[in-house]
Amino acid sequence: MSYSYYDELTKWKDFDFERYFDLVSEEEILVSIEKDRLSIYDYLNLLSPKAQKFLEKMAYRAYKITRQYFGNVISLYIPIYVSNYCTSNCIYCGFSKKNHIVRRHMKFEEIEKEAEEIAKSGIENILLLTGEAKGLVDKEYLKGAIDKLKKYFSSVSIEVMPLEEKDYKYLVENGLDGLTVYQETYDENRYAEVHLSGEKKDFKYRLATPERGAKAGIRSIGIGALLGLGDIRSDAFKTGLHLKYLIENYPNSEFSISFPRVNKAEGNLKDSYIVDDITFVQIILANRIFQPSAGITISTRETPMMRDNLLKLGVTKFSAGSKTEVGGYSHNNQSTPQFDITDNRDVKDIVESIRKKGLEVKFKEWEILK
């Protein structure tokens, strides 16, 4: 069997993060901040509690790196939820099968109506999301949805249940541009505690999803952890390590990272770790310094103030005007949302905020010339 990120992750299973953070010195942290090429231990140094003393230095370094690699550009995308049926029981998610919520599964004509409404925003990058219900959301349903969306958007990505490599290849051949998949937590034991049943319970299969997508030729792949499910710094480190592994092993795809924080949802998590604002900002800055060329996406789970403050400090991609319920844009028989949005600004207001920061807005990622 070929080597995978799971093999890499296993090496860190018994690593004592607390002891490492206790032993790292302020001098080592300062050296790590200024390095052009960081080792994984430099990355750990930047994630340590002691590094919070140097957030200003980290912020300046992250700012310089972001401008060097991405210029003054922020890319916008918009999500579309087309189905919230789910066969998995995840204790933190609003779509979990145990929750008694309004369920919807959009037909293709409904998806097109929703796309027409979203397209009025001017954004040409769209992310299609569903619950994890294999019987309803198979490759043919996704192909049909992509066909409809491609009429209105130059780039279509998906955030759906993990698929086989051959299925991703089929979707790439039919217009798919990007894939987003969150591991949620990289602690295998904690993963089992929060994913009680259903196909999402398979930790290793989900972990290998970005690799299957890259092998299938998907151009853009995003990964992340849901901060608050497990140990914060351990999950942040292992997500960054995953990103490094993917960049080094799959040069034909471009990769991005995101760190959404646990938010209120139907059947919300009771024992989540607390991710304070300072630690959250530290994680964003550390990742920008560690992986200069990788995109960083920030969720509408964050407040407008937090999102705006991070615009110049590492973030490269913004969702705008988001609705997390099925049919949320055309107001056609709306369902229960997956999670509560904190940044409710419309596209116009977000564009204005970005431009006030002296940055440019990018509505389109790419377009294949024929």
N, C-alpha and C positions, 0 to 999 in steps of 0.2 A: 504494500500500500504506500502511496506517495506521501511525502511530508506535507503537513498542513499547519495552519495556525494553532490548531488544538495542541499539536506537539510542542510548539513554542510556548503556549500558555501553560502547559503542564510543568514546565521548568520553574515557574514562579508560584506553584501551588502552595509551597510551604515557606515562601519568603516572608521574613519578619519586617513588614513595612514600618511599624512603630519603632523598632530598634534602629533601623536605617535612618529614619528621620531624627531620632535622638542624637545620633552620632555625627550627622552631617554638620559641617561648620559654616558660618556665615561667609568666610573667605571662599569656600568651595562653591557656594551659591552664586557669589558675585562673579567668579570665573565662568561659571556655566552660563550666566546671563549674556556675557559678551562673546561667547564662542560662535564661530560661523557654522561649524558642524558639531552638533551635540550627540553625545553617546546616550544610551538609554539611562545611564546613571546621572548624567547631566539633567535629563528630563525629570528624573525622580527628585533631584535637588530642587528644581523649580516648582515641584508639586508639594514640597515639604512645608509644614506650618511655619518654619523659620523664614521661608522665602517671602512671607507676607510682609515682612519688614521692608522688603525691597520692591514692592509693587510698582512704585513710581518708575524705578529703573526698568523693570520688566515692561511696563506700559510704553515707555519711550522706545525700547528695543523692538517691541511688537509693532508699534506704529511705523518705524523705519522699514522693517521687513515687509509689512503689508504694502506700503507704497512702492517699494522696490519690485515686488513680484506681481502686484495687482493694480498698480497705478491708483487712480482716484475713483475706481469704479465699484459700484455695488450692484450685483445682479438681483433681479426680482423674480419670484415665481409665485404661483398661486395653487393651492390644493383643491382637488375636487373629490369628494367622498361619494362613491356610487353604490356602496352596499355596506350595511353594518351587521349583517348576519355573521355569527361566529360560533365555531364548534369547540373553541378552547376556553378554559376557565382560568383566567388570569386575575388575581385578586385586586389589581390596581387599575384595570381598564374598564372604561364605560361600555365597551362593546362585549364584554365577557358574557358567555352564554347563560351564566347564572342570574344576570340582571334582567329584571322585567321592564324592558324599555320598548319604545316604538321602533320596530324594525322595518327597514326598506331595502329593496334591491331594484336598482333602476334598470329599465329597459333601454335599448339603444336609442330610441327616439327621445327618451327623457334625458339621456346623457347629452344628446345633441342640443336639446333646448337649454340645458344647464351651460353647455359650452358657449352657446350664442351669448348668453348673459355675461359670462366671465370674460369673453373676448372684448367686450366693451371697455374693459379696464386698460387695454393696450398691452398687457403683459402677454408674452408669447411662450413662456415656459410654464408647463402645467405638470402637477404631480397627482397621479390617480391613486386613490387609497380605497381599501376595502377592509372588512373584517376577514378573519381566517376561516372561510367556509369553502372547502375544496369542491364540494358538490355544486355550489352555485358559481364560484369564481374559478373557472378553469382557463386553460390557455385560449380556447375559442372565444370565451366571453371577453377576455382581456384583449384579444385581437380585434373583436368587434368594437370595443370601447376605444381602442387606440385609433382605429379607422375613423371614427366620428371625431375624435379630438384633433387628429391631424389636419382636418379641414380648417381648423381655427388657430392652431398653435404650431410653431416651428419645432418645438422640443417637447416630447412627452416622456415622463418618467413614471415609474410605478413604485408603490409601497404596499405590497400585498403579502400573502403568505409565501414562504420560501418555495421555489420551484426547482425542478430538475434542470440540468445544464441544457438538455435538448429543447426544453420548453422555452428557456430564455433565448436560445438561438432562433427558435421559430418566431418569437416576438420581435427580435432584432430584425429579422428578415421582413417583418411586417410593420416596421416603423418605430419600434421602441428605441429610445435614446438613453434613458437612465434608470437606475435602480437605487432605492433607498431601503436599508434594512437595519433595524436596531437590535443589538444583542440584548438590550435591556440591562442585564448585569452579567459580568464576566466571572462571577463567583458561581461555580457549578452547583454547589450545595444550596446557596441562596436562590438560584434560578429555580431549583426544584420546589422550594418553599412557596414561591409566588406564582408558579405555573402549575396548577394542580392537576389539570387533565387536558386532553386534546393534543393535536399535532404539534402545537407550539411547545409542548413539554420536552421535545427532543433538542437538548442543548447543543449537541455536536452538529446536528444537521443544520440548525440555524446558523451556527458559527461559521460553517463552510459556505454559506450562501453567497457572500461577496466573491469568493473564488470561483464558484460555478458561474456567476454572472460575468466575471472577467474572461473566463475561458470561452464563454459564449459570444464574446465580442461586444458587450455593452460598453458604451463609450464613457459614461459618467456614473460613478458608484459612490453612494454616501453611506457611512456607518455611524454608529453612536451608541451611547449608553444612556439609560434613563436614570439620571443622578438622583439618589434617594432610595433606590431599591436595595443597594448593598453598600459596603464600605466605600465612601466617596473617593478617597485618593487612590485606593486600589483599583476601583473601576475606571477612574480617569486614566491611570497609568496603563492599564491593560487595553483600553480603547486606543490610546496613542500608540502603543506597541503594535496593535492590530493594523493600524493605519500604516505604520512603518513597514510592516511585513508585506502588505498589499502593494505599496508603492514600489518596493524593491523587487517583487516577484511578478508583477503584472504591469509592465511599462506601457502597454497599449491602451490602458484605461486611465482616466484621471479620477482621483479620489478626494472626497471631502469628509468632514467630521462634524458632529453636532453633539451637544450635551444638554438636552432638555431636562428640566427639573420636574420631579413628581408634582403633579397638580391635582386639584380636586376633580374627581370623576365619580360617575355612578358606582357605588360599591367601593369607595376610595380606600386606599391603603391606610391602615391604622398605625403601623410600626415603622414608617419610613424614616430613614436617616434625614437629619436636617441639613440642607445645603444653604448656608448663609451667602449673602451677596458677595462678600469679600472672597470667600473660597471659590465661588462660581467664576468671578472675574479672574482670579489667579489661574484657574484651569484653562480658560480661554487664552490668556496670555502665554502660559507655558506651552500650549499646543502650537501657537503661532511661531514661537521661537524654535521649538523642536522640529516642526515640519513647515518650513517657509513657503513651499509651493502648493500646499494643500488648501483647498477651500474650507471655510468654516461657516456653518449655517447657524442662525439663531432663531429660536422658535417664538411664536406668538404667545407661548406660555409666559414669556417674560413681559415685564411692564414696558410701556413706551419709553420711559426714562432710561431703563436699563438697556434696551435695544439701541436707543440713540447714542448712549454713552459709549457703547462698544463699536460703533460704526467705524471709528478710526483706529481701533486697537486690535484688529485681527479678523473681524467678521467680514466676509465677502459676499454672503448670500442672505437675502431677507425674504421671508414670506410676507405677503401683503393682502389685505382685505379678506383674510381667511375665514371660512366657515367650516366647522367640523361636523356638521350634521348632513345627512344625505338630502339633497334637494335644497340646500341652504341658500343658493344664489337666485334660483328662479322662484323660491318660496312655494314650491309645489309639494304639498304633503310632507313637510319637514319631519325628520326623525330626531331621536335623542342624540346630542353631540357626544363625540368620543371623550372630550375633555373640555374644561373651561378655558376660553381664550382670555388673556389679560390685555393684550394689545388689540383693541377693537377698531383701530383707525382704518379708514378706507384707503384705497391705493393713492388717491390724490394727496391726502394728508401725509402719508409715508414718503411719497416722492418729495414733497415740500420739505420735510424734515431732513431727508438725505441731502438735498441741495443746499440747505442752510448750513450744513457741515462742510460745504465746499467740495462735495463729492458728486460724481456723475451717476446717473441711473441707467442701467442696462436692462432693457426689456426683453432682449432676444439673446440666447446663448450662441446659437449657430443656425445655419441653414445650408442644406446640401444643394449645391449648384448642379443643375441638370443640363 
